[in-house]
Amino acid sequence: MAQTVGRQKFGDRDNTIKYNFEEVSEERRNGYAWFGNWPEKLIQKDYPKWKKQYKIQ
C-alpha cells in the first residue's frame, strides 16, 4: 500500500482517489469548494481543548 498520510486526496465522481487536483474531472473541480480555511478555528481553539480533555501531549 502506498504511503498517503499527509497527502492531499480528492474524490472523483467515479469513486477514484486522485492525489493531483488537476486529475479531478472538470465538473468536480469547478462545482465544489475544495480549499479554504474552515479548520482554522478547530485547530486554534477546539483541538487544544480536546487534547487537554483527553490528556494528550
C-alpha positions as CSV (number, residue, x, y, z in Angstrom):
1,M,0.0,0.0,0.0
2,A,1.3,3.4,-0.9
3,Q,2.1,6.0,1.8
4,T,-0.8,8.5,1.7
5,V,-0.6,10.2,5.1
6,G,-0.2,13.9,4.8
7,R,-1.0,13.9,1.1
8,Q,-4.0,15.8,-0.3
9,K,-6.7,13.4,-1.6
10,F,-9.6,14.2,-3.9
11,G,-12.5,12.0,-4.6
12,D,-13.9,12.0,-8.2
13,R,-17.4,11.1,-9.3
14,D,-16.2,7.6,-10.4
15,N,-15.2,6.8,-6.8
16,T,-11.5,7.1,-7.6
17,I,-9.0,8.9,-5.4
18,K,-6.8,11.5,-7.0
19,Y,-3.7,12.9,-5.5
20,N,-3.3,15.7,-8.1
21,F,-6.1,18.2,-8.2
22,E,-5.6,18.6,-12.0
23,E,-6.6,15.0,-12.4
24,V,-10.1,15.5,-10.9
25,S,-12.8,15.8,-13.6
26,E,-13.6,19.4,-14.6
27,E,-17.2,19.1,-13.3
28,R,-15.9,18.1,-9.8
29,R,-13.1,20.7,-9.8
30,N,-15.4,23.6,-10.6
31,G,-18.5,22.5,-8.8
32,Y,-17.2,22.3,-5.3
33,A,-15.3,24.4,-2.7
34,W,-12.2,22.2,-2.2
35,F,-9.9,24.6,-0.5
36,G,-10.5,27.0,2.3
37,N,-9.7,28.0,5.9
38,W,-12.6,26.1,7.5
39,P,-10.5,24.1,10.0
40,E,-8.7,27.2,11.3
41,K,-11.0,27.6,14.4
42,L,-10.8,23.9,15.1
43,I,-7.0,23.8,15.1
44,Q,-6.6,27.0,17.1
45,K,-9.3,26.7,19.7
46,D,-11.0,23.3,19.8
47,Y,-8.1,21.0,19.2
48,P,-6.1,22.2,22.2
49,K,-9.1,21.8,24.4
50,W,-9.7,18.3,23.1
51,K,-6.0,17.4,23.8
52,K,-6.3,18.7,27.3
53,Q,-9.5,16.9,28.0
54,Y,-8.0,13.6,27.0
55,K,-4.6,14.3,28.5
56,I,-2.8,14.1,25.1
57,Q,0.7,15.6,24.8
